[in-house]
Amino acid sequence: MMLRSTQALVLSLAAAALTAGALVLAPPIVSGAADEPAVKPVAVIKDVMYTFNEGPTSVTGLLKDAFNSGKCDDDGWVALQGRASMAMEAGNMLLGMKPPIGADDAAGLAKWKAHVIDYRNDAEAARTATIKKDFEAGKAALVAIARRCKECHKDHRKDE
């Protein structure tokens, strides 16, 4: 409703300006374009790995415990869906990063991206399991995530 009244106002002002013989052209209004905060990435690969995949209190650790418990109320499923969604977002973050080893050429970088996309797809399978409230599918997705991590680490993890 507000958009229609704004459009009507603009049209009537333009008509009045034309009638008066003085059409003033103004740049389009872009809401907050100059005021929008810039994205400020701070996480590095290690941050993503520890948060999402390291230990029982990581995102995938909490998902694993819940899927293995075989019981969850509606609020629990919502929380699990959020965690699985964030695991997918971890994949999105990783796509924009370069691993410490194994991606110095186009083939290595393509291999990294393939691992990351597979990880994100496995996380999506976990998310789908939360939507369907399917414990078995959730367990299978987490097994796939763990397998994906091991495969990627062989190619791209720097031993410390």
C-alpha angles and dihedrals in degrees: 000000000000091000092054093050090047091050091048090051092050092049093048091048090049091049091049091049091050091048090051089048095241116106112182116199116208130184115259116269111247109192110242095336094144092036098050113116115240120242108257111197113200106159121100126200093268090055091053093047095050094045097046107027113019118101137323096307094052119102094260091041090057091046091050093051092049095047091047092049091065092213132088136150124221094269089050091054090052090052091047091050089053092051092048090048090053091049086057089050088052086061090052090051093048092052088068094050133080118227120235093249140014100037103083093115136039093264093051093046090049089052091051092050091048090053091048094048090049089050090051091048091051089050088050089054088054090050091050089051090055091051091050091040088232113157095185094051089048092053091048091050091052092049087053091049091051091049090048091051092052092049093049093046090056089059104033115017118107111217112232 
